[in-house]
Amino acid sequence: MPTVLTLGEMMLRLKPTNQQRILQTSAFAADYGGAEANVAASLALLGDQVQYLTKLPENSLGHTARNTIRGLGVDTQKILWGGPRLGIYFFEKGASVRNTNVVYDRAGSFLPR
């Protein structure tokens, strides 16, 4: 079976707990992902052989991001290590008439360079 290779930036997603807005919360739930990482994980869960190529900082956030996608069955051997930081985005889920809000903090992370 051919291997699928995805390339993209893995990011840390911080989401306010209890449907709160970013301005209201003091607690965030943390997840790791990104468009290409999500595709890689989905394909791996469907049984495809998938490799993911990205660059992660050599710190606990980078290692946790790698472990997260590897735990979903994605081959992480092509991940490069280095750089100052992991990109972050804050995800505020819409509720009722309130729209979803996303705030990116990617300065100095892998792809915006």
Beta strands, then each sheet from edge to edge (+ up, - down):
strand 1: 3-7
strand 2: 11-16
strand 3: 28-33
strand 4: 49-53
strand 5: 55-56
strand 6: 80-81
strand 7: 87-92
strand 8: 101-105
sheet 1: 1+ 4+
sheet 2: 3+ 2- 7- 8+
sheet 3: 5+ 6+
end
